[in-house]
Amino acid sequence: MTNSKLLVLLFLIIPATNVAQEAAKSPKPNPPVLPVIDYDACPFEGCHFGKWIVARTSTVFTTWKEGRKPFATLTKGEVVTGLTGVHITYEPDRVRVLQSIPDLKLQPGDIILRYMYRGEGFADIWANGQFMRNYDSTFIVEKDKSGCLRDCPAQVISEGRKDWWVRLKTATGKIGWARVKDQFNCMDSFGGDPECDSL
């Protein structure tokens, strides 16, 4: 190979090598800024808005946002109408990778962040510099050892802090927001509760 051809080849190889090295050095994107807010959220299998029955006394607020004020009280047995919801992730679940996960390019020791659960094992996650919505997360083992349906290469090591607020209309026509803490029945369309069938 002549010297001139060798120089041309070097000029082609060196820039490509530098680009690859810079790409390897460049930091991955940061996780989403907290809190992560999801609107029109109904975060579990069978979840639906509509007629619900109040299971225990609950407070209705003017808004789900900071500065909210209570303005109504729901009593057990009262029927309300769920209109929409807002899910807020103040801190995501932390999931440790135990075995390599080729699809996500993850290795043992890597951390997955899990945000809103969407039902049937799907959730919003952040992994390897990417935020993925409605991702099949049935490979994750919960802290109580439940949840995993395949391979089980990752496990929850800490549960985050999240809230789900619903906008609802009371039997008297008042509209406000309530933080959901298992105080409503008939939210699950798969529940099969005869009490709910009459609504």
C-alpha positions as CSV (number, residue, x, y, z in Angstrom):
1,M,0.0,0.0,0.0
2,T,1.4,3.4,-1.0
3,N,2.0,6.1,1.6
4,S,-0.7,8.3,0.1
5,K,-3.3,5.5,0.3
6,L,-2.3,4.7,3.9
7,L,-2.7,8.4,4.9
8,V,-6.2,8.5,3.3
9,L,-7.1,5.3,5.2
10,L,-5.9,6.8,8.5
11,F,-7.9,10.0,7.9
12,L,-11.0,7.8,7.5
13,I,-10.4,5.5,10.5
14,I,-9.3,8.0,13.1
15,P,-12.4,10.3,12.9
16,A,-14.7,7.3,13.1
17,T,-12.8,6.0,16.1
18,N,-13.1,9.3,17.8
19,V,-16.8,9.5,17.2
20,A,-17.3,6.0,18.7
21,Q,-15.2,6.9,21.7
22,E,-17.1,10.1,22.3
23,A,-20.4,8.3,22.0
24,A,-19.2,5.8,24.6
25,K,-18.2,8.6,26.9
26,S,-21.3,10.7,26.5
27,P,-23.6,10.5,29.6
28,K,-27.0,8.8,29.3
29,P,-30.1,11.0,29.7
30,N,-31.3,11.5,33.2
31,P,-34.6,10.0,34.5
32,P,-37.7,12.1,34.2
33,V,-37.9,15.1,36.5
34,L,-40.0,14.4,39.5
35,P,-42.9,14.4,40.2
36,V,-44.1,12.6,37.1
37,I,-47.7,13.3,36.5
38,D,-50.1,11.1,34.4
39,Y,-53.5,12.5,33.5
40,D,-56.7,10.6,32.9
41,A,-55.0,7.8,34.9
42,C,-56.8,4.6,36.0
43,P,-53.8,2.4,37.1
44,F,-54.8,-1.2,37.5
45,E,-56.5,-4.1,35.6
46,G,-60.2,-3.5,35.1
47,C,-60.0,0.0,36.4
48,H,-62.8,2.2,35.0
49,F,-64.5,5.5,35.7
50,G,-68.2,5.5,36.4
51,K,-70.5,4.7,39.4
52,W,-68.6,3.7,42.6
53,I,-69.8,3.0,46.1
54,V,-68.1,4.6,49.1
55,A,-66.7,2.0,51.4
56,R,-65.8,4.3,54.3
57,T,-65.8,8.0,55.2
58,S,-63.7,10.0,52.8
59,T,-62.9,13.7,52.2
60,V,-63.4,15.5,48.9
61,F,-61.1,18.4,48.1
62,T,-61.2,21.4,45.8
63,T,-58.2,20.1,43.8
64,W,-55.5,17.4,43.8
65,K,-52.8,20.1,43.7
66,E,-51.1,21.8,46.6
67,G,-53.2,24.4,48.4
68,R,-56.3,22.1,48.2
69,K,-59.1,22.6,50.7
70,P,-61.7,20.1,51.9
71,F,-65.2,20.9,51.0
72,A,-67.3,17.8,51.3
73,T,-67.4,14.4,53.1
74,L,-68.4,11.1,51.6
75,T,-70.1,8.6,53.8
76,K,-70.2,4.8,53.6
77,G,-72.7,3.5,51.1
78,E,-73.0,6.7,49.1
79,V,-72.8,6.4,45.3
80,V,-70.4,8.7,43.5
81,T,-69.4,9.0,39.8
82,G,-65.7,8.8,39.0
83,L,-64.9,11.2,36.1
84,T,-61.1,11.1,35.6
85,G,-57.9,10.6,37.6
86,V,-54.4,12.0,38.1
87,H,-51.5,9.7,39.1
88,I,-48.4,11.4,40.7
89,T,-45.1,9.6,41.1
90,Y,-43.1,11.5,43.7
91,E,-40.5,8.8,43.9
92,P,-40.4,5.7,41.6
93,D,-39.9,2.1,42.7
94,R,-36.2,1.0,42.4
95,V,-35.7,-2.4,40.7
96,R,-32.3,-4.1,40.8
97,V,-31.2,-6.3,37.8
98,L,-30.1,-9.7,38.9
99,Q,-29.4,-11.3,35.5
100,S,-28.6,-9.7,32.2
101,I,-31.7,-8.5,30.3
102,P,-30.6,-8.3,26.6
103,D,-33.8,-6.6,25.4
104,L,-33.0,-3.6,27.7
105,K,-29.2,-3.9,27.4
106,L,-29.0,-4.3,31.2
107,Q,-26.5,-6.1,33.3
108,P,-26.6,-7.4,36.9
109,G,-26.4,-4.5,39.3
110,D,-28.2,-2.0,37.0
111,I,-31.2,-0.2,38.3
112,I,-34.6,0.1,36.7
113,L,-37.0,2.9,37.9
114,R,-40.7,2.0,37.8
115,Y,-43.4,4.7,37.7
116,M,-47.1,4.3,37.1
117,Y,-48.5,0.7,37.0
118,R,-50.9,0.3,34.1
119,G,-52.3,-3.2,34.7
120,E,-51.6,-6.8,33.7
121,G,-47.9,-6.4,34.6
122,F,-47.3,-3.4,32.3
123,A,-45.8,-0.2,33.8
124,D,-43.9,3.0,32.8
125,I,-40.2,2.4,33.4
126,W,-36.8,4.1,33.0
127,A,-33.9,1.9,32.0
128,N,-30.6,2.3,30.4
129,G,-31.3,6.0,29.7
130,Q,-34.7,5.5,28.2
131,F,-38.2,6.2,29.5
132,M,-40.6,3.6,28.2
133,R,-44.4,3.8,28.7
134,N,-46.6,0.8,29.1
135,Y,-43.7,-1.6,29.1
136,D,-44.2,-5.3,29.8
137,S,-42.7,-5.6,33.3
138,T,-43.8,-9.1,34.1
139,F,-40.1,-10.0,34.5
140,I,-40.0,-8.0,37.8
141,V,-40.2,-9.8,41.2
142,E,-42.0,-7.7,43.8
143,K,-40.6,-7.2,47.4
144,D,-43.0,-9.9,48.6
145,K,-41.8,-12.3,45.9
146,S,-45.0,-12.0,43.9
147,G,-45.5,-10.6,40.4
148,C,-42.9,-12.3,38.2
149,L,-44.3,-14.3,35.3
150,R,-41.2,-15.0,33.2
151,D,-37.4,-15.5,33.9
152,C,-37.4,-13.2,36.9
153,P,-34.2,-11.3,36.2
154,A,-35.0,-8.2,38.4
155,Q,-36.4,-7.5,41.8
156,V,-37.9,-4.5,43.5
157,I,-35.5,-3.3,46.2
158,S,-37.5,-0.2,47.3
159,E,-41.1,0.9,46.7
160,G,-41.6,4.5,45.7
161,R,-44.0,7.2,46.8
162,K,-47.1,7.7,44.6
163,D,-50.6,9.1,44.8
164,W,-53.7,8.6,42.7
165,W,-56.4,11.3,42.9
166,V,-59.8,11.0,41.2
167,R,-62.2,13.7,40.1
168,L,-65.7,12.7,41.1
169,K,-69.2,13.9,41.3
170,T,-71.1,13.3,44.5
171,A,-74.8,12.2,44.8
172,T,-75.7,15.9,45.4
173,G,-73.9,17.1,42.3
174,K,-70.7,18.5,43.9
175,I,-67.5,17.9,41.9
176,G,-64.1,17.6,43.6
177,W,-61.1,15.4,44.1
178,A,-60.4,12.5,46.5
179,R,-57.1,10.7,47.1
180,V,-57.7,7.0,46.5
181,K,-56.9,4.8,49.5
182,D,-59.1,1.8,48.9
183,Q,-62.2,3.7,50.0
184,F,-64.2,3.0,46.9
185,N,-65.9,-0.2,45.7
186,C,-66.9,-1.0,42.1
187,M,-63.8,0.6,40.5
188,D,-62.8,-2.7,39.1
189,S,-64.9,-3.8,36.1
190,F,-63.6,-7.4,36.6
191,G,-64.7,-7.4,40.3
192,G,-67.9,-9.4,39.9
193,D,-69.5,-7.8,42.9
194,P,-73.3,-8.2,42.8
195,E,-73.6,-4.9,44.6
196,C,-71.9,-3.2,41.7
197,D,-74.1,-4.9,39.1
198,S,-77.1,-2.8,40.3
199,L,-75.4,0.5,39.7
